[in-house]
Amino acid sequence: MIFRSKAPFRLGLAGGGTDVSPYSELFGGAVLNATISQFAHATIELIAEKQIIFHSIDQKLEASFPLGRILDSVKGFNLQCGIYNRLYREHLLPECGFKLTTSMDVPAGSGLGTSSTLVVAILKVYSELLNIPYGDYDLAHLAYDIERNELKLAGGKQDQYAATFGGFNYMEFYEDNNVIVNPLRIKSEYLHELENNLLLYFTLTNRESSDIIKEQQKNVINKKEDSIEAMHQLKEQSKRMKDALLQGKLGVIGEILDFGFHQKRKMASLISNPYIDEIYESARTAGAAGGKISGAGGGGFMFFYCPENKRYAVIEALQKHKGYFLNFQFTKHGVQSWRIN
């Protein structure tokens, strides 16, 4: 028997950063995101040996552990060990040996919510193996709790919920881990046009998002006014983006993204850098109406809104840089699992 799952990565279209504590507890956060056709994958195979094997396709790493005890984390498998240990403590794991294989369609640390999406995919394949009937909110919160509270990895809340729910969602974040996911019913012609006009560009740089997020959190704790005001503006940006998409006012999408690009830079010093600024200005000069650094910032993916037929000029203009474009479609579904004999 083989058990599989896949969870979609997300584009954070507006409000990113307001889902990060302590801002979301103090002021309430709001994010608009959408999942895309790039995935984190997880497979569990039952084996005769009394051991657990973790295999990472992306890192070309494999590690084995004895069955029936808490695992000591090893390099490259921090997430896998943390998830296993949580389920082990809750007495949910089988007594047989198994091999967990993981892979991702995009590079780690590239700003599409990679680590959180992988956690959701792994939890989902375990739930398929163990017949655990997690609801969407339960699964997303468990992924958040393991990653942020148990493993102490800095980050926000939106990624786990985006990967679990899928589609276009306007998410609200409040104190006491209160999260409200509002699915958006956007007309298909608006989505097709948005998909046509967005270019997803990988800068060929990876970054450690935790340093950026820690600085952002410190700025809130220290009541740094310009950083907090920028987060207020980004929360308002998410509302403007929601209204524009629902009403089909696609002509203002670029303006809203450009506004957010400049506000986001005020949250922490490492969000942008001269290389990112150069790419952004190249795209804008070629006709992009606006764009965004995906995720926490500092590198990884960027995306640009190119109205009319400006996408072709922007593609040509960015050829002078070292990155590449990644094709995608929006997805309606969140994490999924299945089994085969």
ROLUMLO-855751 format. One record per residue (C-alpha): residue in three letters; x, y, z. Coordinates in nm, 3 decimals. Each point is the difference from the previous one (the first is absolute). Layout:
BEGIN
R, aa, x, y, z
R, Ala, X, Y, Z
...
//
This chain:
BEGIN
R, aa, x, y, z
R, Met, 0.000, 0.000, 0.000
R, Ile, 0.127, 0.348, -0.093
R, Phe, -0.140, 0.325, 0.140
R, Arg, 0.046, 0.336, -0.173
R, Ser, -0.082, 0.367, 0.042
R, Lys, 0.067, 0.332, -0.168
R, Ala, -0.051, 0.354, 0.126
R, Pro, 0.006, 0.315, -0.218
R, Phe, 0.235, 0.292, 0.049
R, Arg, -0.146, 0.349, 0.019
R, Leu, 0.040, 0.351, -0.133
R, Gly, -0.054, 0.260, 0.270
R, Leu, -0.176, 0.272, -0.198
R, Ala, -0.051, 0.253, 0.280
R, Gly, 0.035, 0.052, 0.374
R, Gly, 0.301, -0.227, 0.048
R, Gly, 0.174, 0.053, 0.333
R, Thr, -0.313, 0.098, 0.191
R, Asp, -0.054, -0.370, 0.079
R, Val, 0.321, -0.004, 0.206
R, Ser, -0.009, 0.021, 0.380
R, Pro, -0.010, 0.226, 0.194
R, Tyr, -0.158, 0.234, -0.258
R, Ser, -0.296, -0.230, -0.066
R, Glu, -0.075, -0.029, 0.374
R, Leu, 0.032, 0.372, 0.067
R, Phe, -0.173, 0.145, -0.305
R, Gly, -0.154, -0.286, -0.197
R, Gly, 0.147, -0.108, -0.333
R, Ala, -0.151, -0.049, -0.346
R, Val, 0.152, -0.179, -0.299
R, Leu, -0.124, -0.085, -0.348
R, Asn, 0.170, -0.297, -0.163
R, Ala, -0.055, -0.255, -0.275
R, Thr, 0.139, -0.349, -0.056
R, Ile, 0.177, -0.097, -0.321
R, Ser, 0.082, -0.313, -0.197
R, Gln, 0.335, -0.067, 0.170
R, Phe, -0.004, -0.251, 0.284
R, Ala, 0.170, -0.162, 0.297
R, His, -0.027, -0.379, -0.022
R, Ala, 0.014, -0.271, 0.267
R, Thr, -0.011, -0.380, -0.034
R, Ile, -0.005, -0.269, 0.269
R, Glu, 0.088, -0.360, -0.082
R, Leu, -0.038, -0.274, 0.260
R, Ile, 0.314, -0.214, 0.036
R, Ala, 0.086, -0.328, 0.170
R, Glu, 0.294, 0.141, 0.195
R, Lys, -0.064, 0.132, 0.353
R, Gln, 0.125, 0.347, -0.079
R, Ile, -0.103, 0.341, -0.132
R, Ile, 0.166, 0.140, -0.310
R, Phe, -0.020, 0.364, -0.108
R, His, 0.100, 0.075, -0.360
R, Ser, 0.023, 0.353, -0.142
R, Ile, 0.010, 0.004, -0.379
R, Asp, 0.091, 0.370, -0.013
R, Gln, 0.291, -0.019, 0.242
R, Lys, 0.112, -0.346, -0.116
R, Leu, 0.004, -0.109, 0.365
R, Glu, -0.120, -0.310, 0.182
R, Ala, -0.001, -0.089, 0.369
R, Ser, -0.126, -0.301, 0.193
R, Phe, -0.119, -0.025, 0.361
R, Pro, -0.100, -0.285, 0.233
R, Leu, -0.373, -0.054, 0.035
R, Gly, -0.189, 0.080, 0.319
R, Arg, 0.164, 0.302, 0.158
R, Ile, 0.035, 0.378, -0.020
R, Leu, 0.238, 0.099, -0.279
R, Asp, 0.306, 0.217, 0.037
R, Ser, -0.006, 0.253, -0.284
R, Val, 0.270, -0.038, -0.266
R, Lys, 0.116, 0.242, -0.267
R, Gly, -0.251, 0.041, -0.279
R, Phe, -0.288, -0.167, 0.185
R, Asn, -0.097, 0.247, 0.271
R, Leu, -0.358, 0.025, -0.126
R, Gln, -0.042, -0.375, -0.050
R, Cys, 0.129, -0.080, 0.349
R, Gly, -0.213, 0.269, 0.162
R, Ile, -0.317, -0.126, -0.166
R, Tyr, 0.077, -0.363, 0.085
R, Asn, 0.071, 0.085, 0.364
R, Arg, -0.328, 0.191, 0.036
R, Leu, -0.201, -0.293, -0.138
R, Tyr, 0.203, -0.247, 0.206
R, Arg, -0.077, 0.187, 0.323
R, Glu, -0.369, -0.006, -0.089
R, His, 0.018, -0.380, -0.055
R, Leu, -0.113, 0.025, -0.359
R, Leu, 0.278, -0.183, -0.185
R, Pro, -0.005, -0.361, -0.124
R, Glu, 0.227, -0.268, 0.141
R, Cys, 0.137, -0.099, -0.341
R, Gly, 0.297, 0.149, -0.183
R, Phe, -0.044, 0.250, -0.282
R, Lys, 0.186, 0.226, -0.240
R, Leu, -0.103, 0.366, -0.041
R, Thr, 0.114, 0.161, -0.325
R, Thr, -0.044, 0.373, -0.063
R, Ser, 0.059, 0.233, -0.292
R, Met, -0.090, 0.354, -0.108
R, Asp, -0.064, 0.153, -0.342
R, Val, 0.181, 0.322, 0.095
R, Pro, 0.323, 0.070, 0.193
R, Ala, -0.009, 0.023, 0.379
R, Gly, 0.012, 0.352, 0.139
R, Ser, -0.138, 0.153, -0.320
R, Gly, -0.289, 0.196, 0.151
R, Leu, -0.299, -0.217, -0.092
R, Gly, -0.054, -0.143, 0.348
R, Thr, 0.213, -0.307, -0.064
R, Ser, 0.071, -0.129, 0.350
R, Ser, -0.356, 0.049, 0.127
R, Thr, -0.149, -0.157, -0.311
R, Leu, 0.228, -0.300, 0.042
R, Val, -0.114, -0.036, 0.362
R, Val, -0.363, -0.003, -0.116
R, Ala, 0.076, -0.262, -0.267
R, Ile, 0.178, -0.224, 0.252
R, Leu, -0.281, 0.028, 0.256
R, Lys, -0.253, -0.079, -0.269
R, Val, 0.178, -0.317, -0.113
R, Tyr, 0.019, -0.115, 0.363
R, Ser, -0.373, 0.067, 0.035
R, Glu, -0.060, -0.217, -0.308
R, Leu, 0.215, -0.278, 0.148
R, Leu, -0.160, 0.020, 0.344
R, Asn, -0.357, 0.091, -0.102
R, Ile, 0.006, 0.318, 0.209
R, Pro, -0.299, 0.218, -0.099
R, Tyr, 0.164, 0.341, 0.033
R, Gly, -0.222, 0.292, -0.094
R, Asp, 0.161, 0.279, -0.202
R, Tyr, 0.033, 0.236, 0.296
R, Asp, 0.133, -0.283, 0.219
R, Leu, 0.264, -0.102, -0.254
R, Ala, 0.116, 0.356, -0.068
R, His, 0.022, 0.085, 0.371
R, Leu, 0.190, -0.321, 0.076
R, Ala, 0.251, 0.082, -0.274
R, Tyr, 0.038, 0.351, 0.142
R, Asp, 0.039, -0.128, 0.357
R, Ile, 0.271, -0.249, -0.093
R, Glu, 0.196, 0.244, -0.212
R, Arg, -0.026, 0.315, 0.207
R, Asn, -0.044, -0.119, 0.360
R, Glu, 0.175, -0.336, 0.016
R, Leu, 0.280, 0.048, -0.254
R, Lys, 0.027, 0.374, 0.074
R, Leu, 0.025, 0.095, -0.369
R, Ala, -0.077, 0.367, -0.057
R, Gly, -0.283, 0.082, -0.236
R, Gly, -0.362, 0.094, -0.043
R, Lys, -0.327, -0.189, -0.011
R, Gln, -0.124, 0.033, -0.357
R, Asp, 0.206, -0.274, -0.170
R, Gln, -0.143, -0.295, 0.191
R, Tyr, -0.357, 0.117, -0.063
R, Ala, 0.061, 0.075, -0.369
R, Ala, 0.147, -0.346, -0.062
R, Thr, -0.286, -0.168, 0.188
R, Phe, -0.298, 0.192, -0.140
R, Gly, 0.124, 0.082, -0.351
R, Gly, -0.148, 0.250, -0.245
R, Phe, -0.037, 0.376, 0.049
R, Asn, -0.049, 0.092, 0.365
R, Tyr, -0.027, 0.317, 0.203
R, Met, 0.138, -0.098, 0.341
R, Glu, -0.040, 0.181, 0.329
R, Phe, 0.231, -0.056, 0.297
R, Tyr, -0.076, 0.094, 0.358
R, Glu, 0.123, -0.070, 0.353
R, Asp, -0.025, -0.345, 0.162
R, Asn, 0.078, -0.166, -0.337
R, Asn, -0.340, 0.099, -0.134
R, Val, 0.013, -0.030, -0.380
R, Ile, -0.288, 0.056, -0.242
R, Val, 0.037, -0.123, -0.359
R, Asn, -0.239, 0.169, -0.243
R, Pro, -0.005, -0.174, -0.342
R, Leu, -0.049, 0.250, -0.283
R, Arg, -0.242, -0.072, -0.284
R, Ile, 0.175, 0.181, -0.283
R, Lys, -0.146, -0.016, -0.350
R, Ser, 0.191, -0.233, -0.231
R, Glu, 0.069, 0.272, -0.259
R, Tyr, 0.165, 0.215, 0.266
R, Leu, 0.216, -0.293, 0.110
R, His, 0.102, -0.085, -0.356
R, Glu, 0.104, 0.359, -0.063
R, Leu, 0.188, 0.023, 0.330
R, Glu, 0.180, -0.326, -0.077
R, Asn, 0.090, 0.127, -0.347
R, Asn, 0.135, 0.328, 0.131
R, Leu, 0.212, -0.132, 0.289
R, Leu, 0.360, -0.103, -0.061
R, Leu, 0.174, -0.211, 0.266
R, Tyr, 0.376, 0.055, -0.003
R, Phe, 0.266, -0.185, 0.200
R, Thr, 0.297, 0.221, 0.085
R, Leu, 0.231, -0.302, 0.043
R, Thr, 0.061, 0.109, 0.357
R, Asn, -0.115, -0.179, 0.313
R, Arg, -0.023, 0.161, 0.337
R, Glu, -0.048, -0.085, 0.365
R, Ser, -0.337, 0.157, 0.074
R, Ser, 0.035, -0.036, 0.378
R, Asp, 0.247, 0.291, 0.027
R, Ile, -0.238, 0.231, -0.186
R, Ile, -0.300, -0.110, 0.203
R, Lys, 0.185, 0.035, 0.331
R, Glu, 0.091, 0.359, -0.091
R, Gln, -0.361, 0.067, -0.092
R, Gln, -0.117, -0.142, 0.334
R, Lys, 0.259, 0.203, 0.188
R, Asn, -0.121, 0.319, -0.170
R, Val, -0.354, -0.066, 0.124
R, Ile, 0.115, -0.084, 0.353
R, Asn, 0.212, 0.316, 0.009
R, Lys, -0.294, 0.203, -0.137
R, Lys, 0.190, 0.125, -0.302
R, Glu, -0.261, 0.230, -0.147
R, Asp, 0.094, -0.008, -0.368
R, Ser, 0.010, -0.381, -0.005
R, Ile, -0.333, -0.035, 0.178
R, Glu, -0.162, 0.261, -0.223
R, Ala, 0.127, -0.191, -0.305
R, Met, -0.171, -0.314, 0.132
R, His, -0.322, 0.197, 0.051
R, Gln, 0.023, 0.111, -0.363
R, Leu, 0.062, -0.356, -0.119
R, Lys, -0.308, -0.118, 0.188
R, Glu, -0.199, 0.267, -0.179
R, Gln, 0.163, -0.112, -0.327
R, Ser, -0.147, -0.348, 0.047
R, Lys, -0.350, 0.149, 0.026
R, Arg, 0.055, 0.205, -0.315
R, Met, 0.126, -0.308, -0.184
R, Lys, -0.304, -0.202, 0.113
R, Asp, -0.240, 0.265, -0.124
R, Ala, 0.182, 0.037, -0.333
R, Leu, -0.007, -0.374, -0.073
R, Leu, -0.362, -0.050, 0.102
R, Gln, -0.115, 0.299, -0.205
R, Gly, 0.222, -0.073, -0.300
R, Lys, 0.190, 0.328, 0.028
R, Leu, 0.318, -0.152, -0.135
R, Gly, 0.129, 0.334, -0.122
R, Val, 0.098, 0.093, 0.357
R, Ile, 0.177, -0.330, 0.087
R, Gly, 0.342, 0.127, -0.107
R, Glu, -0.043, 0.321, 0.198
R, Ile, -0.098, -0.196, 0.311
R, Leu, 0.302, -0.230, -0.038
R, Asp, 0.237, 0.292, -0.054
R, Phe, -0.135, 0.171, 0.312
R, Gly, 0.063, -0.320, 0.198
R, Phe, 0.352, -0.039, -0.141
R, His, 0.104, 0.335, 0.143
R, Gln, -0.181, -0.047, 0.330
R, Lys, 0.147, -0.344, 0.059
R, Arg, 0.355, 0.135, -0.022
R, Lys, -0.069, 0.203, 0.315
R, Met, -0.076, -0.307, 0.216
R, Ala, 0.362, -0.123, 0.019
R, Ser, 0.333, 0.103, -0.149
R, Leu, 0.075, -0.335, -0.170
R, Ile, -0.323, -0.027, -0.199
R, Ser, 0.150, 0.159, -0.308
R, Asn, 0.351, 0.056, -0.135
R, Pro, 0.162, 0.164, -0.306
R, Tyr, -0.038, -0.315, -0.214
R, Ile, -0.374, -0.028, 0.073
R, Asp, -0.046, 0.374, -0.057
R, Glu, 0.178, -0.026, -0.335
R, Ile, -0.223, -0.286, -0.114
R, Tyr, -0.311, 0.185, 0.113
R, Glu, 0.094, 0.319, -0.182
R, Ser, 0.085, -0.196, -0.317
R, Ala, -0.346, -0.156, 0.005
R, Arg, -0.172, 0.331, 0.071
R, Thr, 0.189, 0.179, -0.280
R, Ala, -0.105, -0.275, -0.242
R, Gly, -0.368, 0.042, 0.084
R, Ala, -0.080, -0.189, 0.322
R, Ala, -0.259, 0.198, 0.196
R, Gly, 0.125, -0.136, 0.332
R, Gly, 0.149, -0.301, 0.170
R, Lys, 0.092, -0.168, 0.322
R, Ile, 0.280, -0.186, 0.176
R, Ser, -0.154, -0.332, 0.093
R, Gly, 0.008, -0.114, 0.361
R, Ala, 0.212, 0.168, 0.263
R, Gly, 0.225, 0.165, -0.260
R, Gly, 0.374, 0.014, -0.047
R, Gly, -0.002, -0.216, -0.315
R, Gly, -0.181, -0.300, -0.139
R, Phe, -0.298, 0.059, -0.229
R, Met, -0.143, 0.332, -0.113
R, Phe, -0.311, 0.052, -0.209
R, Phe, -0.116, 0.281, -0.224
R, Tyr, -0.337, 0.114, -0.131
R, Cys, 0.023, 0.074, -0.372
R, Pro, -0.326, 0.137, -0.148
R, Glu, -0.101, -0.018, -0.365
R, Asn, 0.287, -0.173, -0.184
R, Lys, 0.283, 0.147, 0.208
R, Arg, 0.106, -0.348, 0.125
R, Tyr, 0.210, -0.058, -0.311
R, Ala, 0.198, 0.321, 0.040
R, Val, 0.058, -0.076, 0.368
R, Ile, 0.119, -0.353, -0.081
R, Glu, 0.248, 0.143, -0.250
R, Ala, 0.117, 0.273, 0.239
R, Leu, 0.080, -0.247, 0.278
R, Gln, 0.213, -0.218, -0.226
R, Lys, 0.300, 0.214, 0.100
R, His, -0.035, -0.129, 0.356
R, Lys, 0.091, -0.354, 0.101
R, Gly, -0.339, -0.127, 0.112
R, Tyr, -0.275, -0.189, -0.180
R, Phe, -0.377, 0.003, -0.037
R, Leu, -0.219, -0.278, 0.136
R, Asn, -0.333, -0.080, -0.165
R, Phe, -0.293, -0.064, 0.232
R, Gln, -0.377, -0.018, 0.022
R, Phe, -0.219, 0.080, 0.299
R, Thr, -0.138, -0.305, 0.181
R, Lys, -0.337, -0.043, 0.169
R, His, 0.096, -0.281, 0.237
R, Gly, 0.218, -0.011, 0.306
R, Val, 0.195, -0.300, 0.128
R, Gln, -0.117, -0.338, -0.128
R, Ser, 0.088, -0.359, 0.088
R, Trp, -0.065, -0.346, -0.143
R, Arg, 0.118, -0.360, 0.023
R, Ile, 0.086, -0.272, -0.252
R, Asn, 0.041, -0.375, 0.040
//
